[in-house]
């Protein structure tokens, strides 16, 4: 009995459990949406035998798993069909053809090399199938990209790193660089971009070294040994992770990674850190500066790295993944973008296996491509992912320094993302940083001092030593001045030219020793002679007030000018004439203006007199009113109220003319007071010039009575104050720097007429082919941009002189009637028109009155005739009636 009770209980529980499970199963079936999953086939072509290919494959597979785990309600599923390219472009092309022909894939992911990218781009364009490439196309920096609309570059464009490297070279002020690249299509393709960008930064590629990955260590050592013979110590490396370890191991053996050397690697070369676990390789790259794609740390990226470690540990314990390579991150994000684009394409257009055959492949592929290009989402690293114009938008490039067992970020280089398919980032503006924007960099050898980029400073025996000739003469000590100390028996040189030279020398990226040697300028020796001494190798350079000329440049080279360009004329301000205020206007203009003042007053009087009591009175009062009203318009002080509109019209036009005349008079008078007009003529004026200077040849081409040489500021002042009539000169022609010095000593009483650009300014002289010409010119240009040249001028030339020079104007001309003939024509026509209207209107009214009177008279005459006619007729009828009655 007890057993049967237990048996019944067990059966009941079994039935309850069975029905419960059936209920849950039915509920699950009823509650789940009725989704028909559509499979979309996508091809994946990678070098599956390489470690990089395996990591990318794992990232893409993981991306699909993560995507559909998060979007399990999507009606499409991307199905991968993997093919092995075996690292060969033709294998990749064959695999792509197989995928398109047999599998009918809707998109292709792959192309790890530029050669593969070009082949798949051609194929994708022909089949109208989007190709998501892990590499850029082989193209020239001067080419015309954009011929492959179905090609989408899902990785950072390597050419953007070229701009960053050029900017770093410019920021560290390195003038020369050695370029090391791998002898493969991949390595050679980027060289034109390097050359173009580095030349834009005014950096010289002194040597381009091409090394094959298959080269033996002996060949690599031989090539590096050739590089040790060069003076440049800055290297830029663009090679694969297969070549980089051997390259740096051998470079370290030859001492190329010691102190004062600098190495910069592209992101491709920096990938060796992900593949090489050899401590000796890491040790050999200590202090190297490298570029990497900017991938901020995120939780998703950390989780992916952990999962990949477990996957590879299970497949091959010998493979260790320290971090996800950038290509793996971009492939992960591109897979998400593709899966999302597939879902939107299939659902928005209603595509399925039934009607898919009715849609052409070109239209179908174009729809999918458009969805990919419009995709925007947060990527694995937290950055926004988008592919406008078929390129991945990059925000920044990470600058890293190899320290210890890994790398350390020292800064970020912002990317210019204004490039499209029709332009390259190389042509965009450089985002130049300064060294203050970077953290401390530990260079090879453990030093934190920025290498100078040349071996010239490594030993005292390799320093450049210059014998510098300095022109010495009487006067103008502000430019060059020699002073001898008898106690120490030493000679010192000071002046503006000396300061500029020493400042430029100090800023050079290498050390230069120089010795100043005086060269007397006088009757027997000239500036041409000291310049020619450089050609004869007596001097290595010339520093002083040496003018740049084409004749001198035939034998030597000049730096860019460091002074103002041009020749000016120095004159004395003579404002002693009591009729000085009449000079702005010529005599005919004065007379014409006075006549029009009176004429305007007369016209207004004629028009206003009949109706305005203020213009009436005795003859003398009316004449006074005409003159007073006319000339009071000069200061707009006329008080008579005008009643006639014609008079108001005349006055408005005349006031406008007076405004123009007074403004022109004021401007011309101000100019004349600033620079008194000097009338030089060949009949009686003398011109002064600086003895032995370049301007001596300039003034001899002028046709003047006489030329007089002078040597100092004091002689200039004495000659100008005396004038041509008293043994002096009317003007002195000289170069702008000398005139500035004179005006610094005599800021009042003298002025400079606006200079003409007939000279090229002062420059430093070096032998032809000297590297110092370019380097010193660069430093002069930088000092000019930073305002240092202006500060030196203020020290030596005085600040007032610079302001006076900036405010100088050209010689003003006296204003004449011909200049304002149009203005007077308008005024005269306006007055004549007003008089004409004033006369015509009264005559017209009188004519109308006479005509009206005549009309009335004629009407009256006609009425009288009618009356007489009817009167006669009535009288005749009356007589007839009377006659009839009588009869």
Secondary structure, 3 states (H helix, E strand, C coil): CHHHHHHHHHHHHHHHHHHHHHHHHHHHHHHCCCCCCEEEEEEEEECCCCHHHHHHHHHHHHHHHHHHHHCCCCCEEEEEEEEECCCCHHHHHHHHHHHHHHHCCCEEEECCCHHHHHHHHHHHHHHCCEEEECCCCCCCCCCCCCCCCCEEECCCCCHHHHHHHHHHHHHCCCCEEEEEEECCHHHHHCHHHHHHHHHHCCCEEEEEEEECCCCCHHHHHHHHHHHHCCCECEEEEECCHHHHHHHHHHHHHCCCCCCCCEEEECHHHHCHHHHCCCHHHHHHCCCCEEEEECCCCCHHHHHHHHHHHHHHHHHCCCCCCCCCCHHHHHHHHHHHHHHHHHHHHHHHHCCCCCCHHHCCHHHHHHHHHHHHHCCEEECCCCCEEECHHHECCCCEEEEEEEECCEEEEEEEEECCCCCCCCCCHHHCCCCCCCHHHCCCCCCCCCCCCCCCCEHHHCCHHHCEEEEEEEEECCCCCCCCEEEEECCCCEEEEECHHHHHHHHHHHCCCCCEEEEEEEEECCCCCCHHHHHHHHHCCCCCEECCCCECCCCHHHCEEECCCCCCCCEEEEEECCCCCCCHHHCCECHHHHHHHHHHHHHHHHHHHHHHCCCCHHHCCCHHHHHHHHHHHHHHHHHCCCCCCCCCHHHHHHHHHHHHHHHHHHHHHHHHHHHHHHCCCCCCCCCCCEEEEECCCCHHHHHCCCCCCEEEEECCHHHHHHHHHHCHHHCCCCEEEEEHHHHHHHHHHCCCCEEEEEEECCCCCECCEEECCCHHHHHHHHHHHHHHHHCHHHHHHHHHHCHHHHHHHHCCCCCCCCECHHHHHHHHHHHHHHHHHHHHHHHHHHHHHHHHHHHHHHHHHHHHHHHHHHHHHHHHHHHHHHHHHHHHHHC
